[in-house]
Amino acid sequence: MRKRPEIDEWHDEIQKTLADPSVVVELPDGGRGYYRQGVLPTRYGTCYLFVVVRWNGALGDVATAFPTDEIKPFVRIVRMSK
């Protein structure tokens, strides 16, 4: 059984978001939030795919991923694409 079967259908979209995010933020709980628009099916409109990664040194674990139309509260911006 897979750890997070609810996000299996977005494997490619999660990979694209992590590889080339629009925005990366440091979250209040210490994780990082990766956002990218335009990777989800058209039924999600202009929503971002939001991927939360919990890091332990150089190793990361995808905690969750879901569509959102807003940037969630964060501590600081780590990266923003031009």
N, C-alpha and C positions, 0 to 999 in steps of 0.2 A: 504494500500500500504506500502511495506517495504521501509525502509530508503535507502538501498543500494542493490537493486535487482541484480546489475551486479556482486556482489561477493557472492550471495546466494549459487551458485554451489560449492563454496570452503569452506563452513561452517566447515566441519570436518578438512580440511587442515589448516585453520586459527586457529582452536582450538588446533591442534597439535603444530603449530608454537608458539603460545603463551604459551603453557604448557611446552615446551621443546625446546627453541630456540637454534640455533647454535651461534648466535651473537645478542646482544642487544646493540643499540647505542642511545645516546642522539642526537637528531636532532637540527639543528640551530634554528628552530622555537619553541623549547621547548618540542616537542613530543618525543616519543620513537619509534625507528624502530626495529622490530623483524625480524630476518632472519632465514630460515631453508631450507636446501636442502633435496631433496628426498621425499617430501610430495606431489608434483604435479604429474599429469599424465605424462607418459613417453614422450609424444610429446614435453614437455618442457625441455627435456634433463637434464642437471645438474643445471638448474636455481634454484635460491633461490625463495621461496615465501617470499615477503617483506610485512610486515603488519605494518602500522603506527597507533599508539595509541596515542590519546590526553588524558592526565590525568588531572583530577580536584580533587586533594586530593587523596582519595582511589578509586574513581570512574574513570573508563576509557571508552573511546568510540573509536571503530575502525573507523578511518577516511577513510582508503583505504587499499587495498591489491592487489598486482599484482606480476607477475613473473619478475625477473631481473637476469642478469648474473654478476652483479657487486654490491659492497657495495657503497651506495650513500654517499655524503659528510655528515660528522657528526662532532659533537663537541668533544665527548669522547666516549670510549667504556665503557659500563656499565657492560656487562657480555660477556664472551666468553667461550664456552664449550671446553673441552680438546679433 
